[in-house]
Structure formats: structure tokens, C-alpha cells
């Protein structure tokens, strides 16, 4: 990675209004007057005109209108966030805050959406970094200048794309310090913006804003549903990619699986929606196994829990538990079929008007019945469920809301989420599992080290539900046939 040049003295390439943020002296030392002068000129005008609005511009406008109606007379501040240092002078890849992207469709670092109260609602302004200044050297001397990290949209271009008036974000902190009246902000993304608002906001009021924006995402619009469909389709192709290279994974490690799926995520989307769980053998009994550094062995199971995040930041969340050699053993199939039966019961319980908890209860009942049937826990089933005895092996809830975050709407109130009834447009996962730890002496030895989870992304429809991830087989015999066909 190259290091940026720095001038010998600030006066050569800076103005007082826009000082360059120099991080350190570059490898090549100072900059001559002649080079600085040369870099100021000879550049073509690259302003883009007549840009079409982004596909979701009407949706983001409607979301801002709903937000405006909820908090009349208050200034609302929603930041995208800043780059975070990975090590020394390198940064993590940037991912805009969910709240900001949901309301704007923009994914620009350092961006801030501000809704200023007016007599009849709010006036929205998006604050962004403008094009790099070439006159003062920012373009090529600043570590985040466009010569180093690539072109960004001008403020005029941003206005055309997003349908929101745009201003220079570097002017915003001072404007916020001088602002009067009630203010709410989404916290945790931009320390500079929060510092400018220190005496104007309260944690309680800001939490109300965060909760509202979380609950606003409980029911998806048609644009969001299309994005989730796209994410599921790409994820299904990523699972196919993995099956085709299981022999190479056996020769290396779980990381081959992780890398294979990541390639699909980057080719067809923005990223993975969360850390891929590529858990082979006994690692499948660890719920969030993301080290992905273990062996992949024929005869074991692979629990693959992964999702592609689309370019608009909507993620799938799918799990399949696959026999690495293409065929389930008798005990593997026994456990797999129990989880499949539980998932079928859970999916059947997803429908408009049903309680959110119904799908979890339905799946847990099936698993409890199996554990009693196998003699692993003493019945009757109602007693097992009342005491939660099945949880030693089922461990987790059976699902969660899904959208821009893999655990979407997480800040929603209990009464609007887990204690609510399902509505058309809600999207959730149904993902029961059974996990028998390798050192669990309460189960027969043949069970130990086996973990099975099956997870699909389910959309609540007007007349029931639709499985957005049904391109991937679930029944054991269908999984085996699918794998055989992919391996040729």
C-alpha cells in the first residue's frame, strides 16, 4: 500500500478554510512548489448531469415523512458513521449505519441526514463531503482525497440521486452547536456530531428515536422484499458454490468454505451480511462458530450459516446442515429429520394474525417430543416445555426479524416485536436446531459432536407465508440428491 505525499510546509498547499488532514510524512518527503502548482491544473471537468434518482428514492422519502410525523417540531440528526481504524493507518471497510441508509439510500462515510423542523413538518438536508479540492491539494495530499480512494459524488450529483438537498458536512458541527430547540440524534456512529450536540440531547430522547426507526422496519415495503429475494437467490448460489468445492475444503479447512461463499457475496452483493458460520464436525454444536479454521472430514456434517448482503444492504440468513461426503449416516439423518419436522411446524405457524411466538413454540414442541421419544429427557412433553428442559440441546430462539440487519429491528419494544401479531410484509427466520456437545455425557456417545440447524427466510403474506429461500432443498433425501447433482 502506497503512502501519501505531504508538503514541506502547510502554506504551500493549504488554505485556512480547508486545512488538509495529513496523517504522517510520506516515503518521498516534501512536495516542491513546482509539483504543487502542476497538480492544481490540467484536470477535466467530470461533473455528471441528468442523473436518474436511485431506485428507492420514493421509498426513502416516505420513510422520512413518517419520521417527521412522529417527531414534529424537533431537529433530527441521523449520521452514517465514520471510518474505523483496523490497524495503524488502515481502516475497516465502511458500512453506513442502518438508520441512515434506510432513510436516504446513501452509503457514504461521514454523511449525516438532518431533518430541520418547519411549520408544516421538516425540511431534510443531507450533509456530505463534496468533491476533493484540487486548488489546495486536498485531492492528492489528503489520505482520503479522491486521488487515493476514488471519486465521490459532488453535492449536486448527490441531490439528483437521492432527492435531498445536499450541503458540505464540514459545516455541520458548528451549525449544530448554534442550533436551538429540541434535538434527537442516533448515537454510536459519529463522535464529532455527538460532541457538537452534547448539551442538546438526552439519552432517553435519543433512544426513542432509535426505537422508532427500528420499529419502522418491522413491515417491509415492496422494494425491501425484492432486495430480500435477491439476497436469498445469491445466497442459494453461494451454497451451491460450496458444495462443488467440498473436496478442496477437505484438503484445506473450513476457511476454504468461508472464502468460497465470500466470493459469491462480493460478486453479487456488497458483502456477507454477518460472519459466516462454516462449522464442520463438532464445531456445528457451537452456535456462532466463526473462526472457521477446523478440519473438514468426510463422514461429518457441515453446518453452513451464511447470507449475502445486497448492494442496498439487505441480507439473507440461511442455514443448511450438509453431509460432507453427500450421504447422511443413520444417526445424522435421525437428528436431521427431527429438526426438519420442527422447522416444518414452525413455518406452518407463520401467518398473518398469529402471535409472533407461535412459530417458536410449535418448533420447540416437536423437538421436545423427539427428546422424550429418544429417552434423553423424562416426559411428559408439557412438563419438559414448562421447565425448559429441552433447552440443553435446542439452546436458542427459533428465529428473528430479518432485513437490513441480520437481527433486524433489534431495538423495537417487546410489545411491538416478540409480543406482537404477525402482519403481511414482515420477514423472519425459522431456524430450529439440535446440538449435542462432544463432551455431553447425558446423551449416548453416538449423538455427541452432532449439531443440526435448518434455517429459512419466511415472508408473511396476506394468506400465509412464502419461503424466500426455498431454492435450497431441506428434506434429507432432497439434500443428498441436490449434492450429488452438483458434484456431477
N, C-alpha and C positions, 0 to 999 in steps of 0.2 A: 504494500500500500504506500502510495507516494505521500510525501509531506508537503504542506503548502508553503509557498514563499512568504516572507514577511519583509516589509520595507525597513530601510535603515533608520528612518525617523518617521514618527507618525505624520508629521506635517506633509510629507511627500505625497501621500495617497489618501489622506482622510480629510473630512470636513468636520467642523464641530457638531453639526446637526446629526451626522450619521457616522459615528466612530466605528471602525472595523474591530470585530471581536477576534483578536489574534490569540491563538492558543499557545503557541511556542515558536521559537525560531526554527525555520525550516533548514533542511540539509544544505541548501545552497546559499544561505546567508541573506544579506540585504538586497534591496532592489534599487537599481540605478534610476536616475531621473529619466534617462532615455527610454528604458524599458517601461517605466510607469507611463510615460507620455504615449509610447507606442500602443499600450494596451487600452488607452482611452478611446481610440478611434478605429475606424475600419470595420465596424460591425454592421451587418444588415439589419433592417427593421424586421422583426419576426412576430409582430403583433398579429394575433388571429382575430378574424372578424366573422360575423354572421354564424356564430356557434349555436348549435341546437341545444336546448335545455336538456339536462340529464333525464333519464327515463322516469325517475321517481319524483321529479320536481313538483308535480301536483300533489303527490302524497306527502312530501315533507312540508309543503305549505299548509296542508290540512292538519298535520300534526302540530305545527307551530300555532295554528289558530286554536286548537283545543287547549294547548298550554296557556295561551293568552287568556282564554276564557276562565281558566281555573285560578289564575293569579292576577286579577285586574288591579291596575294602579301600582304594580311593583316592577322593579327592574330585575330582569332575569339574566343570569350570566352562565353560559354553558361552554366550557373550554374543551378543545380537542386533546390537549396534553402536549408534552414536550418529549424530545428525545431523552432516553435514559442511557447512562454510561454502562457499557458492558465491561470494559477494562481500559484503563489509561485513556487514550484518545479515540477509542472505537465505541460505537453505540449499538444498542439492540435495534432491530428493525422496528419501525414505528407502526403502531396500530392506534387509530383515533379512538377516543372514548366512545362507547356505545351510544350514550345520550346525545353527543354532538353529531355523530354520523346519522343517527335516527332522525334528527331534526333538520339536517342540512343536506345530507347526501354527500358531503365533503369528507375527505380523509387527510387533510393537510395538517402537518405538525404545526404547533403554535397557534392554530386557528382558535377563534373564540366567537361564539354566537351571543349577541346581546339583544334582548327584547326590551326596548325603551317604552315605558307606559305613555299612552296618549289618551285623549279624551274619549276615544271610541275603541280602545284596545291597546295594541302595542305596535311599534314600528321595529322591524327586525333589521339588524345590521350584522354582517359577518366581517370580522376583523382577521386579516391575513397578512402574511409577509408579501410585499409587492415583488416585482422583478428585481434582481440584483442591480445595484447601482454600478454602472461602468465608469462613471466620471471619477468617483472617489476610490475605486479599486476593490470595492466590496465583491464584485463579480468574480474576481480571481484570487484575491488575497484572504478573504474570509473562508474558514473551513467549511461553512455551509453556503458559500457562494455557488452560483449556478455552474460555473466552470468546473467545480469539484463534484457537485452532487446532482447536477442536471437541471434543466429548465423547469420553472414553475409558472403557473398561470399568472398573468397580470391581474390587477384588481378588476379591470374592465372585462376581461375574459371570464373571471370568476362570477361576475354579476350575470353575464349571459348564460352561463352553465347552470347556476344554482337558483337564479331568480331572486337574489337577495342583494341589496346594496352592499358594496364592499368598501372597507377602509383599511388603512395601514395599522396593523396590530401593535406596532411600536408606540403608537399614540394612545393606546387604550389604558394602560395602567394609570397614567396621570389623569385621564378623564374620569376614571372610576374613583380615584381619590377625591376629586372635586364634586362628584355626584351627590345629590341629596335625595332623600326619600327612601322607602323600604327597598331592600335588595335581597335577592336569594341567589345562591350560586351552587353549582355542582362541584363538590370538593374532591380532592385527591388526584387531580390531573395537572394542575398548573400552579406552582408555588408562587410565581410572580403575580398572577392575578389574585390569588388568595391574599397575598401580602397587601395588595392595593385595597382590598376590601375588609381588612382586619377589624376596623371599628364599625362596620356597616352591616355585618351579617351575624347570625346566631346559628349554632349547631342544630337547634330544633327546627328553625325555619328552613334551613338548607336540607335537612333530612326530609321534610315534607315535599320539597321539590324532587328529590331523588326518588322518593316513593311514588309520586305521581307519574314520573317518567317510566318507572319500572312497570307500574300497573297499566300504563297506556299501551304496552306491548303485549298484553295478555291475549288480545284478539288480533290476529294478523289480517292485513288487507291483501288484495289480490296480488300486488307487487311482491309482498313478502312471501306469500305462498309459492309464487313462481320461483323465487330465489331458493326456497327450501327444497322445492322439487329439483331444481338444478343441482343443489348441493348433494342431494341423495343420489342422483344419477351419476355424478362424478365419483362419489364415494363407492358406489357399486362397481364402477370400473376400476377403482383403486384396489378393491378386494380381489377382483379378477386378476389384476397385475400380480398381487401377492401369491395367489395360488399357483400361477405359472412359474414362479421362481422359488418355490419351497425347497427344491433340491439344492439350489445355491445357498439358501438360508441354512440348510443343514450343514453345509460345508463351512459356514462362517458363524453367524449368530443371529439373534433377534434383530440386530441392527440392520441386517440386510432387508428384513421385512419393513422396518421403520423407514429406511431410505427409499424403498420401492414405493411405498404409499405416499411419501412426501413428494416424490417426483410428480405423481398424478395431481396432487393438491396444488403444486406450483404451476403446472402446465395449464390446468383447467380452472384455477381459482386464485385467490390471494395467498392462501396459506392453509395449514391444518387449523381446525377450529379449536384444538386443545392438544395437549401432549398425547401422542398415540400410545396406546397400551398394546404392546406386542408380546404377549405373555405365553411362553411355551412351557409345557410340563407343569411342575408345581408352582411356577410363577403365576399361573392362572388363578390361584387362590388368593393372590394379593390384589385387592381391588384396584389400586392405582399404581400398577407396576409400569413405570415409565423409564426405568433405567435401560431396559431393552438390551442387555448385554449378556443374556444367558444362551445356553445351547438350545438348538432346535433338533429334536431327535425323532426319528421315525417311530411310530407307536404311541407317541404322546399326543396331547391335544394342543392346539394353538388358540388362545383366546385373543382375538383381534378386535379392539375397540378403538375406532378411528372415525374422523369426519373431515371432509373437505369444507373449507370456508370459501364462499364465493367472493368475487371481486367487490361485491356490495356488502360483505361481512356477515352473511347468513351461513350458519354451519349445520351440517348433518351430524348425527351422533348414532352410529350403528355398531352393533357387536355381533360377531359370529364366532362360534367355537368349532373349530375345524380339526378333523383328524389329519395329522401331518402326512401320513402315508396314504390318505384317501379313504380309509375304512375305519369305522368306529369298532372298538372292541366291545364285547358283550357288556361289561360294566360301564364303559363310557357311554354306550347307547342307552343303557338303563337310566343313567343320570340325565343324559341329554334329553331323552323323551319326557322325563318328568318336568324339566324346565320348559320344554316346548309346550306341554299341556298347560302349564301355569301361564305361559305367555298368551296362549290362545284364550284362556279365561279372562286374562287382563284386557286384551284387545277387545273382546266382546263387550266388556263393561264400559268402553269409551263411547259415549253418545251424548247428544245434547240433553240437558236436564238431569243427567246423572251427577251424583256427587263426585267431586274430584278424587276423593279417597277410594271410590268403589273399585277402580282397576287394581289398586294395590291390595285391597282386601281380598279380591277374587283370586289373584295370583298367589297370595300368601296362603290362602286356604288349600289350594291344590298342593303346594309344597309341603304344608303341614300334614296333609293326608298321606303323601308319599313317605315322609319321615316316620310316621306312625306305622304305616304298612311295612316298611323295611325294618321295623323294630329298633330304630335309632332313638326314639323318644316315646314315652308312655302316653297313650291317649286317655280320654277321647280327644278328638281334634279340637273341639271347642275349648277344652281345658288348655291345650297347647297354645292356641291362639290368645286366650285370655292372659296367660302367663308370659307369652312371647318366647316360648322355649325354642321355636323354630329358628329364631334369630341367630343362634350359634352358627348356623350353616347358611342362612339366607342373607344376613348381615346388613343389607341396605334397603332403602325405599325402592319401590318398583318403577319409579320414573320421575320426570320433572318436565317443566316447560322448556321449550326449545325455540331458538330464534337467532338474534344477533349474538347472544351469549349462549354457550352450550348449556349452562344452567340459567336460562333466561328469566327475567322478571324476579330476580332473587330478592330484591328489596321490597317487593309487594307485601302488603299486610296479610296476616294469616286469614282474615275473613274474606279477602278477595282472591286468595290463591288456594291453599290446601283445604279451606273450609267453604269453598265456593261450589257452584254447579257449573258443569261444562257448557260452553257455548260454541256454535259454529265459528270456525276461524281460529280456535285455539289449537296449538300444536304441541304435543308432548311425546315423551319416550315411554315405552313399555319394555322393561328390561329386568325380568326376574332372573335369579341365579342361585346356584347351589355351590358351596365352596367347602371342600373337605381338606383342611390343612394337613401338611405332611406329617406333623407331629401330634395329630389329634387321636388320642388313644381311646376315645369314646366311640369310634366307628371301626368297622372291620378294616383290616390292612388294605384290602383291595380298593377301598374308597379313597384312601389317603393320597393327597397330591393331585386330586382331580378337581378342577374348577370349571364350571359351565355357566355362561351367561348368553342370552339371546336378546338382542335389543333392536327395536324398530321405531321409526318416527311416524307418529299417528296424528293425522289431521281430523279434528272434529268437523263433521259435515252436517247439513240440515237433516239428513235421515240416518245418521250413524257415524261412521268414520271411514277414512281412507288411509291405507298404509302407503306412505310416500316412499318407503324403502323396499317395496315388495319385488323389486328386480332381483334381489338376492334370495335364494332359497332358504327355507328354515327347517323343514322336516328332514329328519336324518337321512332317509333314502334319497331325497332330492338333493341334499348337500353332497352326498357321495357321487351321484350321477353328474352333477354340475362340475365337481372337481375333476372327475375322470375325463369329461369332455374338454376341459381347459388344458389338462396335461397332455391331451392328444393320445 
